[in-house]
Amino acid sequence: QKEVEQNSGPLSVPEGAIASLNCTYSDRGSQSFFWYRQYSGKSPELIMFIYSNGDKEDGRFTAQLNKASQYVSLLIRDSQPSDSATYLCAVKRPGGYNKLIFGAGTRLAVHP
Amino acid sequence: ETGVTQTPRHLVMGMTNKKSLKCEQHLGHNAMYWYKQSAKKPLELMFVYSLEERVENNSVPSRFSPECPNSSHLFLHLHTLQPEDSALYLCASSLSGTRNQETQYFGPGTRLLVL
């Protein structure tokens, strides 16, 4: 079982729709969760992080965390073609220094 | 200049060459990381330096040799690489020890091609 799993996609949504990206993780002791966006040929950029169960909203983005189910998701409202990218889920291993385990990413395609 | 910078942005080298990748962070962070990103594979952590001490060496072949002279600079020395080492090499930095500041910020990466 991979430590961090994401559906590779592509996830195709029409412009203006809600895109829902999902991520599961295997280490129940994980405490910190991150979503990064990576455009083709570019480096990952942070979208948001979440530590507590529930929802966290930032503009058009909402991160949802359910530690009991070991599940974290990212919702993108009013999707735009510029949101088309690969979205990486990252989980911080408990304890020690700041080691992130990345999923393989989900490719999102927003079509006009 | 702000954020995390990396040089060179692109590098082509033969298998017998020696080259170095450079990373510099201007964020006041105290931890720096090297990642490898190959096509269709997750980001692979290679090395971690925290407070200039190497704390992770993730079973990386000895042809990759990191160096962290201070908290702002990180190098990756390359020698006798193989074609399968061709990838995007990403540097990141973070501020360790404070939960709300542990986010890693990435540089633009070095695209490496080994012939």
Interface residues (C-beta under 8 A of the other chain):
Chain A: V4 S32 F34 Y36 K42 S43 P44 E45 L46 F49 Y51 L88 A90 K92 G96 Y97 N98 K99 L100 F102 G103 A104 G105
Chain B: A31 K40 K41 P42 L43 L45 V48 S50 V55 E56 L88 L90 S94 S96 R99 E102 T103 Q104 Y105 F106 G107 P108 G109
